[in-house]
Amino acid sequence: MLNNRLTVTADIYKKHSFDLIYSDFPVPPLTGSYYLTSSVNIGEVENKGWEISAKWTDQLDEFSYSIGGMLFDNRNQVLKAGYNTTDTLIFKGTNDRIWYRGIPINNYYGYRTDGYFQNQEEIDATAAKFPNTLPGDIKYVDQNGDGILNDEDRAYLGDTAPHFNYSVTLDMRYKNWDFSLLGQGVGKRVGRLGGQEGYPVFVDGGSNNLGAPRQYYADNRWTPETPNSRFPRVWTGSSTNTYLSDVWLSDASFFRIKSLQLGYTMPKVRNNIRNLRIYFNAQDFLTFTNWEGLEPERDGGNGAYPRMATYSVGFQVTLF
């Protein structure tokens, strides 16, 4: 196309999976046990998606270049969670996920919130609350209006999968100079802040992990003077604030410069050296994101670090 300067490819797909293996399905009570589980082939899932890529290559005298890009997305949904299309399945091992018809396979299943309790009077006037609630704690929504907060008040909060994944490439050459760049990103993803990355001070009786508050949390925590802050109050020990809710979900879309390289080639440096190329290379050195954690491609922050930027200088020698 256009004298072979432009290439475009596109693909679409659709996949239907059934008799999925679920290893923690509860055994019916008529067997005499309310606690036994068994592996069963159950449920149906549909995946469908598309991918498009394009590349433009051209040359103007001594300047040559190519620009490319790729964009793809995948959507999945549960067609049947159990033996019937109307069944609902809550995963016992990971209680923050639920299946029912029309919902994505991996999802956030937790509490919706209505800000934070501002004072003791507001706490006393609220029927649906957890025990030992204090000012600055999360105010959870009583979904069914029965005046009690429990698992029945949890709701679907969003899809965990990344969507509109994309990448861009740029290659240029002018005389003895060359330049290349690779960028990639995600247009839409909801991430979960958790562990020491999300919670300000995380002390557990079993592991005794202590995490100092991140500066971002310290600057945006609830206090009586800052009632509309992003995060709840600072706490130690166990707390109902750690329950999965929309408070701990954050925009994890991003664009990252994965690699950048600039080089210069010196021809025929010596009689036995055809050319010498010197280059500078940088990897993962620049990220644009609104993610409130450390790394937008990963959820959770216990014992984890943000992606490390790498810079290097090197040379390549070609002998005769």
C-alpha positions as CSV (number, residue, x, y, z in Angstrom):
1,M,0.0,0.0,0.0
2,L,1.3,3.5,-1.0
3,N,4.5,2.0,-2.5
4,N,4.9,-0.4,0.4
5,R,5.3,2.5,2.8
6,L,2.1,1.7,4.8
7,T,1.2,-1.7,6.3
8,V,-1.9,-2.4,8.3
9,T,-3.1,-5.6,9.9
10,A,-6.3,-6.3,11.9
11,D,-7.7,-9.3,13.7
12,I,-10.8,-10.2,15.6
13,Y,-11.6,-13.3,17.7
14,K,-14.3,-14.9,19.8
15,K,-13.9,-17.9,22.1
16,H,-16.5,-19.8,24.0
17,S,-15.3,-22.0,27.0
18,F,-17.4,-24.4,28.9
19,D,-17.1,-27.0,31.7
20,L,-14.5,-24.9,33.5
21,I,-12.8,-26.6,36.5
22,Y,-13.8,-25.0,39.8
23,S,-11.9,-26.7,42.6
24,D,-13.7,-25.2,45.6
25,F,-17.4,-25.9,44.9
26,P,-19.5,-26.5,48.1
27,V,-20.9,-30.0,48.5
28,P,-24.7,-30.0,48.9
29,P,-25.8,-30.1,52.6
30,L,-27.9,-33.2,52.0
31,T,-24.6,-35.1,52.2
32,G,-24.4,-34.3,55.9
33,S,-21.7,-31.6,55.7
34,Y,-21.8,-27.9,55.4
35,Y,-18.0,-27.5,54.9
36,L,-16.9,-30.0,52.4
37,T,-15.9,-28.8,48.9
38,S,-15.3,-30.7,45.6
39,S,-13.8,-30.0,42.2
40,V,-16.5,-29.8,39.5
41,N,-16.8,-28.9,35.8
42,I,-19.1,-25.9,35.9
43,G,-19.7,-22.6,34.2
44,E,-19.3,-21.0,30.8
45,V,-17.2,-18.0,29.7
46,E,-16.9,-16.0,26.5
47,N,-13.8,-14.1,25.4
48,K,-13.8,-11.7,22.5
49,G,-11.4,-9.1,21.3
50,W,-9.6,-7.3,18.5
51,E,-6.2,-6.1,17.5
52,I,-5.0,-3.5,14.9
53,S,-1.5,-2.5,14.0
54,A,-0.1,-0.1,11.5
55,K,3.4,1.0,10.4
56,W,4.6,3.8,8.1
57,T,8.1,3.7,6.6
58,D,9.7,6.4,4.4
59,Q,13.0,7.9,3.3
60,L,13.8,11.5,2.4
61,D,17.3,11.8,1.0
62,E,19.6,10.8,3.9
63,F,16.8,10.8,6.4
64,S,14.8,7.6,6.9
65,Y,12.2,6.8,9.5
66,S,9.4,4.5,10.5
67,I,6.5,5.0,12.8
68,G,4.3,2.2,14.1
69,G,1.6,1.5,16.6
70,M,-0.6,-1.3,17.9
71,L,-3.8,-1.3,19.8
72,F,-5.8,-4.3,21.2
73,D,-8.5,-5.2,23.7
74,N,-10.1,-8.2,25.2
75,R,-13.5,-8.5,26.9
76,N,-14.7,-11.5,28.7
77,Q,-18.0,-12.3,30.5
78,V,-19.5,-15.1,32.5
79,L,-22.3,-16.8,30.5
80,K,-23.1,-19.3,33.2
81,A,-21.7,-19.3,36.8
82,G,-23.2,-22.6,37.9
83,Y,-25.4,-25.3,36.6
84,N,-28.0,-22.7,35.6
85,T,-27.7,-19.3,33.9
86,T,-29.3,-17.6,36.9
87,D,-26.7,-19.0,39.4
88,T,-24.3,-16.8,41.4
89,L,-21.0,-18.1,42.5
90,I,-18.9,-16.4,45.3
91,F,-15.3,-17.8,45.4
92,K,-14.6,-19.1,48.9
93,G,-10.8,-18.9,48.7
94,T,-10.9,-15.4,47.3
95,N,-13.9,-13.7,48.7
96,D,-13.3,-10.5,46.7
97,R,-14.6,-12.1,43.5
98,I,-18.0,-13.1,42.3
99,W,-19.5,-14.7,39.2
100,Y,-22.9,-14.2,37.7
101,R,-24.1,-13.9,34.1
102,G,-22.7,-10.9,32.2
103,I,-19.9,-10.1,34.7
104,P,-16.2,-10.2,33.8
105,I,-14.3,-13.3,35.0
106,N,-11.9,-11.4,37.3
107,N,-13.6,-8.6,39.1
108,Y,-13.6,-6.5,42.3
109,Y,-16.4,-7.6,44.7
110,G,-16.6,-5.3,47.8
111,Y,-18.3,-2.4,49.5
112,R,-19.5,0.9,48.1
113,T,-18.7,3.8,50.3
114,D,-20.2,7.2,51.2
115,G,-17.2,9.1,52.5
116,Y,-15.9,9.0,56.1
117,F,-17.5,9.3,59.5
118,Q,-16.7,12.9,60.7
119,N,-17.5,12.7,64.4
120,Q,-19.0,10.4,67.1
121,E,-22.5,11.9,66.7
122,E,-22.6,10.8,63.0
123,I,-21.4,7.3,64.1
124,D,-24.1,7.0,66.8
125,A,-26.8,8.1,64.3
126,T,-25.9,5.5,61.7
127,A,-27.4,2.0,62.2
128,A,-25.4,0.2,59.6
129,K,-21.8,0.2,60.8
130,F,-19.1,-2.1,61.9
131,P,-18.2,-2.4,65.6
132,N,-15.5,-0.1,67.1
133,T,-16.0,2.5,64.3
134,L,-14.2,5.8,65.0
135,P,-14.2,9.2,63.3
136,G,-12.2,9.0,60.1
137,D,-13.2,5.4,59.3
138,I,-14.8,4.5,56.0
139,K,-18.6,4.9,55.9
140,Y,-19.9,1.8,54.0
141,V,-23.2,1.8,52.1
142,D,-25.9,-0.5,53.4
143,Q,-26.9,-1.9,50.0
144,N,-30.0,-3.8,51.0
145,G,-31.1,-1.3,53.6
146,D,-31.5,-3.8,56.5
147,G,-29.5,-1.7,58.9
148,I,-26.7,-4.3,59.1
149,L,-23.4,-4.4,57.4
150,N,-22.3,-7.9,56.2
151,D,-21.4,-9.8,53.1
152,E,-24.9,-9.2,51.7
153,D,-24.0,-5.6,51.2
154,R,-21.0,-6.2,48.9
155,A,-21.4,-5.4,45.2
156,Y,-19.6,-5.6,41.9
157,L,-17.0,-2.7,41.8
158,G,-15.3,-3.2,38.5
159,D,-13.2,-5.2,36.1
160,T,-9.6,-6.0,37.0
161,A,-8.4,-6.6,33.5
162,P,-6.4,-4.0,31.5
163,H,-8.2,-2.6,28.4
164,F,-7.1,-0.7,25.3
165,N,-3.5,-1.9,25.5
166,Y,-1.2,-0.1,23.0
167,S,2.3,0.4,21.9
168,V,4.1,2.9,19.7
169,T,7.5,2.7,18.0
170,L,9.7,5.3,16.3
171,D,12.9,4.6,14.4
172,M,15.0,7.3,12.7
173,R,18.3,7.5,10.9
174,Y,20.1,10.5,9.6
175,K,23.6,10.1,8.2
176,N,25.6,8.5,11.0
177,W,23.0,9.1,13.7
178,D,20.3,6.6,14.7
179,F,17.4,6.9,17.2
180,S,14.8,4.4,18.4
181,L,11.9,4.6,20.9
182,L,9.4,2.1,22.2
183,G,6.4,3.2,24.3
184,Q,3.6,1.1,25.7
185,G,0.6,1.7,27.9
186,V,-2.9,0.8,29.0
187,G,-5.8,3.1,28.2
188,K,-8.1,1.8,31.0
189,R,-7.5,-0.3,34.1
190,V,-8.8,-0.2,37.6
191,G,-6.1,-1.2,40.2
192,R,-6.4,-2.1,43.8
193,L,-4.2,-0.4,46.5
194,G,-3.4,-2.8,49.2
195,G,-0.9,-4.0,51.8
196,Q,1.9,-1.6,52.7
197,E,1.4,0.3,49.4
198,G,-2.2,1.3,50.3
199,Y,-2.8,1.0,54.0
200,P,-0.9,3.5,56.1
201,V,0.3,1.3,59.0
202,F,-0.2,-2.4,58.6
203,V,0.3,-4.4,61.7
204,D,-0.7,-8.0,61.7
205,G,-0.7,-10.2,64.8
206,G,0.7,-13.2,62.9
207,S,3.5,-11.6,60.9
208,N,4.0,-8.3,62.8
209,N,4.6,-6.4,59.5
210,L,5.0,-2.7,60.1
211,G,4.7,-0.3,57.2
212,A,5.5,3.4,57.7
213,P,2.9,5.7,56.0
214,R,3.9,6.6,52.5
215,Q,4.2,10.4,52.1
216,Y,1.3,10.4,49.6
217,Y,-1.0,8.8,52.2
218,A,0.3,11.0,55.0
219,D,-0.5,14.1,52.9
220,N,-4.0,12.9,52.0
221,R,-5.2,11.1,55.1
222,W,-8.4,12.0,57.0
223,T,-8.0,14.4,60.0
224,P,-10.6,16.5,61.8
225,E,-9.0,19.5,59.9
226,T,-9.1,17.7,56.5
227,P,-12.6,16.0,56.4
228,N,-12.7,15.5,52.7
229,S,-9.3,13.8,52.3
230,R,-8.7,11.0,49.8
231,F,-7.9,8.3,52.4
232,P,-9.3,7.3,55.9
233,R,-7.5,8.0,59.1
234,V,-4.2,6.4,60.1
235,W,-4.7,3.3,62.2
236,T,-2.7,0.4,63.7
237,G,-3.7,-3.2,64.2
238,S,-6.7,-4.7,62.5
239,S,-9.3,-2.4,61.0
240,T,-12.5,-2.6,59.0
241,N,-11.0,0.1,56.7
242,T,-8.9,-2.7,55.0
243,Y,-12.0,-4.4,53.6
244,L,-12.2,-4.2,49.8
245,S,-14.1,-1.1,48.8
246,D,-14.1,1.6,46.2
247,V,-11.8,3.6,48.4
248,W,-8.9,1.3,47.6
249,L,-9.5,1.3,43.8
250,S,-7.5,3.7,41.7
251,D,-7.0,4.6,38.0
252,A,-4.1,2.4,36.8
253,S,-4.0,3.5,33.2
254,F,-0.5,4.6,32.1
255,F,1.9,5.4,29.3
256,R,5.6,4.3,29.7
257,I,8.7,4.9,27.7
258,K,10.0,1.3,27.7
259,S,13.2,2.0,25.8
260,L,15.0,4.9,24.1
261,Q,18.3,4.6,22.3
262,L,20.5,7.2,20.6
263,G,23.6,6.1,18.6
264,Y,26.4,7.5,16.4
265,T,28.4,5.4,14.0
266,M,32.0,6.3,13.1
267,P,33.1,4.6,9.9
268,K,36.6,3.1,9.3
269,V,38.2,4.3,12.6
270,R,41.3,2.2,11.8
271,N,42.4,-0.1,9.0
272,N,41.2,-3.2,10.8
273,I,38.0,-1.6,12.2
274,R,35.1,-1.2,9.7
275,N,33.0,1.0,12.0
276,L,32.5,1.9,15.7
277,R,29.1,2.7,17.0
278,I,28.6,4.5,20.4
279,Y,25.1,4.5,21.9
280,F,23.2,5.7,24.9
281,N,20.2,3.5,26.1
282,A,17.5,4.2,28.7
283,Q,14.8,1.7,29.8
284,D,11.6,2.3,31.9
285,F,12.8,5.8,32.7
286,L,9.6,7.8,32.2
287,T,5.9,6.9,33.1
288,F,2.8,9.0,32.9
289,T,0.0,7.8,35.1
290,N,-2.6,8.8,37.8
291,W,-2.0,5.6,39.7
292,E,-1.7,6.3,43.4
293,G,0.5,3.3,44.2
294,L,4.1,2.4,43.3
295,E,3.7,0.5,40.0
296,P,0.6,0.8,37.7
297,E,1.2,-2.7,36.2
298,R,0.9,-4.4,39.6
299,D,-1.5,-4.4,42.5
300,G,-0.4,-4.7,46.1
301,G,2.7,-3.4,47.8
302,N,4.1,-5.9,50.3
303,G,7.7,-6.4,49.7
304,A,7.5,-5.0,46.2
305,Y,9.3,-2.1,44.5
306,P,8.4,0.1,41.6
307,R,9.9,-0.7,38.2
308,M,13.6,0.3,38.1
309,A,14.9,2.7,35.4
310,T,18.1,1.6,33.7
311,Y,20.6,3.8,31.9
312,S,23.6,2.5,30.0
313,V,26.3,3.6,27.5
314,G,27.9,1.1,25.2
315,F,29.7,0.6,21.9
316,Q,29.7,-1.9,19.1
317,V,32.8,-2.6,16.9
318,T,32.7,-4.2,13.5
319,L,35.9,-5.6,12.3
320,F,36.9,-6.2,8.7
